[in-house]
Amino acid sequence: ETHTVGSYLAYRMEELGITDYFAVPGDFNFSILDEILQNPRLRLVGCCNELNAAYAADGYSRARGLAFLFVTFNVGSLSCVNACAGMFAENLPVVIVSG
């Protein structure tokens, strides 16, 4: 069986107990999000902007122990830096996939 980065990530997310993941879809992350969407046990929570998505992941991590955040390359990543700095300061486990 052939695996892609997206299908492997989806498998690992499910294995780690993730049920929801946060994303701002954009041209640099469409392909990986399309692959993860193939897993019916994972729910995409689309967010209006990267800062909101990062704070949503922050809250999910606090409640569930681990969160995943998907943002676009460059501008998307820079837009969530403040929230990510807060997560880092509080040792919150959040996986951020950019681009």
C-alpha positions as CSV (number, residue, x, y, z in Angstrom):
1,E,0.0,0.0,0.0
2,T,1.3,3.4,-0.9
3,H,1.2,6.2,1.6
4,T,1.6,9.9,1.2
5,V,2.6,12.5,3.8
6,G,-1.1,13.4,4.2
7,S,-2.4,9.9,4.6
8,Y,0.4,9.1,7.1
9,L,-0.4,12.3,9.0
10,A,-4.1,11.4,9.1
11,Y,-3.2,7.9,10.4
12,R,-1.0,9.2,13.1
13,M,-3.5,11.9,14.1
14,E,-6.2,9.2,14.5
15,E,-3.7,7.0,16.4
16,L,-3.0,9.8,18.8
17,G,-6.6,10.4,19.6
18,I,-7.2,13.5,17.5
19,T,-10.8,13.9,16.3
20,D,-10.7,17.5,15.1
21,Y,-8.0,19.6,13.5
22,F,-7.8,23.3,12.7
23,A,-7.0,24.9,9.4
24,V,-7.1,27.9,7.2
25,P,-7.2,26.3,3.7
26,G,-5.0,28.0,1.1
27,D,-3.2,27.3,-2.1
28,F,-0.1,25.9,-0.3
29,N,-1.9,23.4,1.9
30,F,-4.8,22.2,-0.3
31,S,-3.1,19.0,-1.3
32,I,-2.3,17.8,2.2
33,L,-5.7,18.8,3.5
34,D,-7.4,16.9,0.7
35,E,-5.5,13.8,1.7
36,I,-6.4,14.2,5.4
37,L,-10.1,14.8,4.5
38,Q,-10.2,11.2,3.1
39,N,-10.2,10.0,6.7
40,P,-13.8,10.1,7.9
41,R,-12.9,9.9,11.6
42,L,-11.1,13.3,11.5
43,R,-13.0,16.6,11.3
44,L,-11.7,19.7,9.7
45,V,-12.5,22.8,11.7
46,G,-12.1,25.6,9.2
47,C,-11.2,29.0,10.7
48,C,-11.5,32.6,9.4
49,N,-7.8,33.4,9.9
50,E,-4.6,31.9,11.2
51,L,-4.6,33.7,14.5
52,N,-8.1,32.4,15.3
53,A,-7.1,28.9,14.2
54,A,-4.0,29.0,16.4
55,Y,-6.1,30.0,19.5
56,A,-8.6,27.3,18.7
57,A,-5.7,24.8,18.6
58,D,-4.5,26.2,21.9
59,G,-7.8,25.6,23.5
60,Y,-8.2,22.1,22.0
61,S,-4.7,21.2,23.3
62,R,-5.6,22.4,26.8
63,A,-8.8,20.3,26.8
64,R,-7.5,17.2,24.9
65,G,-3.7,17.1,25.4
66,L,-2.7,17.5,21.7
67,A,-3.8,19.6,18.8
68,F,-3.0,19.9,15.0
69,L,-3.0,23.2,13.1
70,F,-2.6,23.6,9.4
71,V,-1.8,27.0,7.9
72,T,-0.5,28.2,4.6
73,F,3.2,29.0,3.9
74,N,4.8,32.3,4.8
75,V,2.0,34.8,5.5
76,G,-0.2,32.1,7.1
77,S,2.6,31.0,9.4
78,L,3.5,34.5,10.3
79,S,-0.1,35.4,11.2
80,C,-0.2,32.8,13.9
81,V,3.1,33.6,15.6
82,N,1.8,35.4,18.6
83,A,-0.6,32.5,19.5
84,C,2.2,30.0,18.9
85,A,4.5,31.9,21.2
86,G,1.9,31.6,23.9
87,M,1.6,27.9,23.3
88,F,5.4,27.5,23.5
89,A,5.5,29.5,26.8
90,E,2.9,27.2,28.4
91,N,4.4,24.0,27.0
92,L,1.2,23.1,25.1
93,P,1.6,20.2,22.6
94,V,0.5,21.6,19.2
95,V,1.7,20.3,15.9
96,I,1.8,23.1,13.3
97,V,1.9,22.1,9.6
98,S,2.8,25.1,7.3
99,G,2.4,25.0,3.6
